[in-house]
């Protein structure tokens, strides 16, 4: 991707879990279904009109 390029993603019903390990360190996980905000770009390997991957 070129400099200044952007991705926009929609995360539906995401689950965030975090644990404080030290005063300055956290361990976290985030799980969700990721969908595209628009169709996948041409020549990316994703099928045309792909929303999930």
Secondary structure as GFF3:
##gff-version 3
##sequence-region A 1 53
A	DSSP	beta_strand	9	22	.	.	.	ID=ss1
A	DSSP	beta_strand	25	36	.	.	.	ID=ss2
###
